[in-house]
Amino acid sequence: EVTQALHDLHDAGTDIITVTQYLRPTPRHLPVARWVRPEEFTEIKDEAEQIGFLGVLAGPLVRSSYRAGRLWARSMMAKGRDIPADLQHLADAELGFAQAVS
């Protein structure tokens, strides 16, 4: 399912993707069915990059806004587009992420 979803999203024009784990916010919410191993997030990230995504973050605590600026800058640079001067710090930031990156 994950592989097909990645292909569908990329085919629809998606350049940036975050992959994460559902975390139960309170006992009233649905329980976590399965805890995804960190190695699986690394595999998904690698697969997404092979498919052609320009920015990928994957990990159990990743959220859509997490490092979004850096992902956007990476995507823009990969497309050969200019990054405005007031956003250049996003492109210059080191990629010291605390999730599945290689």
GROMACS elastic network, one bead per residue, 0.5 to 0.9 nm:
[ bonds ]
;  ai    aj funct       b0    kb
    1     4     6  0.52433   500
    1     5     6  0.60608   500
    1     6     6  0.85835   500
    2     5     6  0.50682   500
    2     6     6  0.61127   500
    2     7     6  0.86476   500
    2    44     6  0.79805   500
    3     6     6  0.51406   500
    3     7     6  0.62960   500
    3     8     6  0.86482   500
    3    44     6  0.80986   500
    3    47     6  0.78370   500
    3    48     6  0.82259   500
    4     7     6  0.51042   500
    4     8     6  0.60810   500
    4     9     6  0.85589   500
    5     8     6  0.50344   500
    5     9     6  0.60598   500
    5    10     6  0.84996   500
    6     9     6  0.52160   500
    6    10     6  0.61097   500
    6    11     6  0.84711   500
    6    17     6  0.87799   500
    6    47     6  0.85447   500
    6    48     6  0.65068   500
    6    51     6  0.77436   500
    6    53     6  0.88572   500
    7    10     6  0.51609   500
    7    11     6  0.59439   500
    7    12     6  0.84928   500
    7    48     6  0.83037   500
    7    51     6  0.69549   500
    8    11     6  0.50937   500
    8    12     6  0.61587   500
    8    13     6  0.88640   500
    8    14     6  0.89420   500
    9    12     6  0.50915   500
    9    13     6  0.66252   500
    9    14     6  0.55244   500
    9    15     6  0.85279   500
    9    17     6  0.88118   500
   10    13     6  0.52046   500
   10    15     6  0.67052   500
   10    16     6  0.88784   500
   10    48     6  0.87435   500
   10    51     6  0.74687   500
   10    52     6  0.72877   500
   10    53     6  0.67669   500
   11    14     6  0.72551   500
   14    17     6  0.74420   500
   14    53     6  0.73184   500
   14    54     6  0.89258   500
   15    52     6  0.78119   500
   15    54     6  0.53166   500
   15    55     6  0.64926   500
   15    56     6  0.86239   500
   15    72     6  0.89206   500
   15    75     6  0.68808   500
   16    53     6  0.59974   500
   16    54     6  0.59301   500
   16    56     6  0.59170   500
   16    57     6  0.84957   500
   16    68     6  0.89436   500
   16    71     6  0.68421   500
   16    72     6  0.73505   500
   16    75     6  0.71471   500
   17    48     6  0.83326   500
   17    53     6  0.73109   500
   17    54     6  0.85050   500
   17    55     6  0.63573   500
   17    56     6  0.51209   500
   17    57     6  0.66391   500
   17    58     6  0.83427   500
   17    64     6  0.80050   500
   17    71     6  0.87246   500
   18    45     6  0.88894   500
   18    55     6  0.83480   500
   18    56     6  0.58107   500
   18    58     6  0.56519   500
   18    59     6  0.83070   500
   18    62     6  0.69436   500
   18    63     6  0.68886   500
   18    64     6  0.59020   500
   18    65     6  0.89085   500
   18    66     6  0.86305   500
   19    41     6  0.75846   500
   19    44     6  0.80560   500
   19    45     6  0.80315   500
   19    56     6  0.78643   500
   19    57     6  0.63528   500
   19    59     6  0.64396   500
   19    60     6  0.80162   500
   19    62     6  0.69855   500
   19    63     6  0.79067   500
   19    64     6  0.83511   500
   20    36     6  0.89634   500
   20    41     6  0.79832   500
   20    57     6  0.84167   500
   20    58     6  0.58285   500
   20    59     6  0.51882   500
   20    61     6  0.63426   500
   20    62     6  0.54497   500
   20    63     6  0.67822   500
   20    64     6  0.87795   500
   21    32     6  0.88346   500
   21    35     6  0.75001   500
   21    36     6  0.68756   500
   21    58     6  0.89589   500
   21    59     6  0.70123   500
   21    61     6  0.67990   500
   21    62     6  0.78726   500
   22    32     6  0.67067   500
   22    33     6  0.89215   500
   22    35     6  0.86611   500
   22    60     6  0.77343   500
   22    61     6  0.88380   500
   23    31     6  0.80614   500
   23    32     6  0.64173   500
   23    60     6  0.82929   500
   23    61     6  0.85141   500
   24    27     6  0.71733   500
   24    28     6  0.85665   500
   24    29     6  0.60136   500
   24    30     6  0.64478   500
   24    31     6  0.58121   500
   24    32     6  0.61608   500
   25    28     6  0.81881   500
   25    29     6  0.66075   500
   25    30     6  0.88045   500
   26    29     6  0.55799   500
   26    30     6  0.85024   500
   26    31     6  0.89197   500
   27    30     6  0.76043   500
   27    31     6  0.75940   500
   28    31     6  0.86018   500
   30    33     6  0.84661   500
   31    34     6  0.89592   500
   32    35     6  0.69596   500
   35    60     6  0.85948   500
   36    39     6  0.83074   500
   36    40     6  0.65690   500
   36    41     6  0.75065   500
   36    59     6  0.88187   500
   36    60     6  0.73968   500
   37    40     6  0.53889   500
   37    41     6  0.69788   500
   37    60     6  0.85035   500
   38    41     6  0.52086   500
   38    42     6  0.65176   500
   38    43     6  0.88381   500
   38    58     6  0.89271   500
   38    59     6  0.67161   500
   38    60     6  0.75074   500
   38    99     6  0.81572   500
   38   100     6  0.69370   500
   39    42     6  0.50437   500
   39    43     6  0.62749   500
   39    44     6  0.86831   500
   39   100     6  0.78234   500
   40    44     6  0.61417   500
   40    45     6  0.85252   500
   40    59     6  0.88379   500
   40   100     6  0.88439   500
   41    44     6  0.50417   500
   41    45     6  0.60595   500
   41    46     6  0.85556   500
   41    57     6  0.88328   500
   41    58     6  0.54206   500
   41    59     6  0.55587   500
   41    60     6  0.78859   500
   41    99     6  0.82794   500
   41   100     6  0.58384   500
   41   101     6  0.87539   500
   42    45     6  0.50792   500
   42    46     6  0.61676   500
   42    47     6  0.85642   500
   42    58     6  0.69810   500
   42    59     6  0.78879   500
   42    99     6  0.84572   500
   42   101     6  0.65177   500
   42   102     6  0.76365   500
   43    46     6  0.51410   500
   43    47     6  0.61117   500
   43    48     6  0.85882   500
   43   100     6  0.85756   500
   44    47     6  0.50264   500
   44    48     6  0.60645   500
   44    49     6  0.85961   500
   44    58     6  0.73573   500
   44   100     6  0.89418   500
   45    48     6  0.51342   500
   45    49     6  0.62613   500
   45    50     6  0.86549   500
   45    56     6  0.61488   500
   45    57     6  0.67745   500
   45    58     6  0.59277   500
   45    59     6  0.89660   500
   45   100     6  0.70100   500
   45   101     6  0.71620   500
   45   102     6  0.85483   500
   46    49     6  0.51935   500
   46    50     6  0.62252   500
   46    51     6  0.87061   500
   46    56     6  0.86835   500
   46   101     6  0.83739   500
   46   102     6  0.80050   500
   47    50     6  0.50155   500
   47    51     6  0.62150   500
   47    52     6  0.87232   500
   48    51     6  0.50780   500
   48    52     6  0.64595   500
   48    53     6  0.57307   500
   48    54     6  0.87557   500
   48    55     6  0.88565   500
   48    56     6  0.70329   500
   49    52     6  0.50625   500
   49    53     6  0.50384   500
   49    54     6  0.68121   500
   49    55     6  0.76886   500
   49    56     6  0.70188   500
   50    53     6  0.74400   500
   52    55     6  0.89913   500
   53    56     6  0.66770   500
   53    75     6  0.84574   500
   54    71     6  0.80113   500
   54    72     6  0.88069   500
   54    74     6  0.69472   500
   54    75     6  0.50082   500
   54    76     6  0.85306   500
   54    78     6  0.66957   500
   54    79     6  0.84875   500
   55    70     6  0.86067   500
   55    71     6  0.51202   500
   55    72     6  0.72345   500
   55    73     6  0.88531   500
   55    74     6  0.63522   500
   55    75     6  0.57724   500
   56    71     6  0.72166   500
   56   101     6  0.82986   500
   57    62     6  0.70393   500
   57    63     6  0.88555   500
   57    64     6  0.89412   500
   57    66     6  0.85425   500
   57    67     6  0.85112   500
   57    71     6  0.81143   500
   57    97     6  0.85504   500
   57    99     6  0.71507   500
   57   100     6  0.68163   500
   57   101     6  0.70059   500
   58    61     6  0.84191   500
   58    62     6  0.63206   500
   58    63     6  0.89664   500
   58    99     6  0.61562   500
   58   100     6  0.53141   500
   58   101     6  0.73847   500
   59    62     6  0.53080   500
   59    63     6  0.87724   500
   59    98     6  0.82266   500
   59   100     6  0.55102   500
   59   101     6  0.88061   500
   60    63     6  0.87208   500
   60    99     6  0.76143   500
   60   100     6  0.89689   500
   61    98     6  0.89759   500
   61    99     6  0.76972   500
   62    65     6  0.82868   500
   62    66     6  0.61417   500
   62    67     6  0.88986   500
   62    98     6  0.88670   500
   62    99     6  0.72294   500
   63    66     6  0.51860   500
   63    67     6  0.87136   500
   64    67     6  0.82421   500
   64    68     6  0.69510   500
   65    68     6  0.50534   500
   65    69     6  0.82285   500
   66    69     6  0.82706   500
   67    70     6  0.53874   500
   67    71     6  0.64074   500
   67    72     6  0.87348   500
   67    97     6  0.83861   500
   68    71     6  0.50989   500
   68    72     6  0.60807   500
   68    73     6  0.85896   500
   69    72     6  0.50592   500
   69    73     6  0.61514   500
   69    74     6  0.85703   500
   69    87     6  0.85510   500
   69    90     6  0.58719   500
   69    91     6  0.82775   500
   70    73     6  0.50807   500
   70    74     6  0.60955   500
   70    75     6  0.85434   500
   70    89     6  0.89078   500
   70    90     6  0.51655   500
   70    91     6  0.62245   500
   70    92     6  0.86465   500
   70    93     6  0.71905   500
   70    94     6  0.88500   500
   70    95     6  0.80573   500
   71    74     6  0.50771   500
   71    75     6  0.61529   500
   71    76     6  0.86221   500
   71    90     6  0.85864   500
   71    91     6  0.87757   500
   72    75     6  0.50936   500
   72    76     6  0.61649   500
   72    77     6  0.86571   500
   72    90     6  0.83370   500
   72    91     6  0.86182   500
   73    76     6  0.50575   500
   73    77     6  0.61443   500
   73    78     6  0.85278   500
   73    83     6  0.69853   500
   73    87     6  0.83498   500
   73    88     6  0.81361   500
   73    90     6  0.61008   500
   73    91     6  0.51767   500
   73    92     6  0.89258   500
   74    77     6  0.52315   500
   74    78     6  0.61414   500
   74    79     6  0.86954   500
   74    90     6  0.86204   500
   74    91     6  0.66345   500
   75    78     6  0.51051   500
   75    79     6  0.63290   500
   75    80     6  0.87469   500
   75    81     6  0.87491   500
   76    79     6  0.51537   500
   76    80     6  0.63249   500
   76    81     6  0.51982   500
   76    82     6  0.69971   500
   76    83     6  0.70378   500
   77    81     6  0.56271   500
   77    82     6  0.70036   500
   77    83     6  0.76055   500
   77    91     6  0.81282   500
   78    81     6  0.76010   500
   79    82     6  0.89923   500
   82    85     6  0.89161   500
   83    86     6  0.83055   500
   83    87     6  0.64382   500
   83    88     6  0.60256   500
   83    90     6  0.88958   500
   83    91     6  0.77835   500
   84    87     6  0.53874   500
   84    88     6  0.62130   500
   85    88     6  0.50841   500
   85    89     6  0.81853   500
   86    89     6  0.74356   500
   87    90     6  0.57405   500
   87    91     6  0.75264   500
   88    91     6  0.53054   500
   88    92     6  0.63898   500
   88    93     6  0.87979   500
   89    93     6  0.60766   500
   90    93     6  0.54086   500
   90    94     6  0.88374   500
   91    94     6  0.82962   500
   93    96     6  0.86735   500
   94    97     6  0.85638   500
   95   101     6  0.88888   500
   96   101     6  0.89347   500
   97   100     6  0.77972   500
   97   101     6  0.70280   500
   98   101     6  0.80427   500
